[in-house]
Amino acid sequence: MIFSPSLSGASAGIHAIRRDVLGADYSLENSWCSASLRMKLSERIEDEVGNTPSAFAKLVEAHCLFESRESYQRLLAAQLVMLSSVRPLYHDPLIQRQFPQLTSTDNLVQIILDLAGLGLKRADKLAAVDCLPYGFVSRLGWLYISEWLTQMAPSWWELARELELTENVAGYDAQPLTENPYRWLLLKETLDNLSLSEVEEDRIFAGARSAIRLFAKLIRHASNLPRQRRMEPRQ
């Protein structure tokens, strides 16, 4: 079929009009797509802190925490104090209600002690740091980093075992450290489904950054943590 120039011009005009008419709808569609593709809260936390696993890895590398048994003790001690310090999170009624899948990390603390046998004070004797803010939202960033630390512990322990940085204490039958990806996925899913304002999200980001700063400080000062005599094997 042959189109005349005039018809082609009219057609072009019609298409131009359609683009003008549909412009508003097109903009709305773009806005909707942008909103639907917006980063999830858990992803934005990672973006704010510079990727949590990477932040932990940089701390480990900067302080050479897997170069000797003594340096590994510093990492272990920092984990113990950190987990003891955030213990109140797991007894917060609002957090328990919103995250029922999260159990206390008390058992993890004691498992680390049992497996290591490094003579550190028991979990209930460690000096916890008064670090947690008030308010449900402000504590969520701390909870996020605490759970990341809980997930990292098994891989750190396995690396230390491979490098023979741990002590095999005869008579100990502690259960091995294992990852719990289901618990972690539930935490992220719950966070991502919370309806929060921008101000509230900023408080979460601030909490996550503060938690990482505290862990870094604990690693720097871990050699000063109290000790007791070497733990005796269970009878």
Secondary structure by P-SEA (a helix, b strand, c coil): ccccaaaaaaaaaaaaaaaaaaaaaaaaaaaaaaaaacccaaaaaaaaaccaaaaaaaaaaaacccccaaaaaaaaaaaaaaaaaaccccccaaaaaaccccccaaaaaaaaaaaaccccccccccccccccccccccaaaaaaaaaaaaaaaaaaaaaaaaacccccccccccccccccaaaaaaaaaaaaaccccaaaaaaaaaaaaaaaaaaaaaaaacccccccccccccc
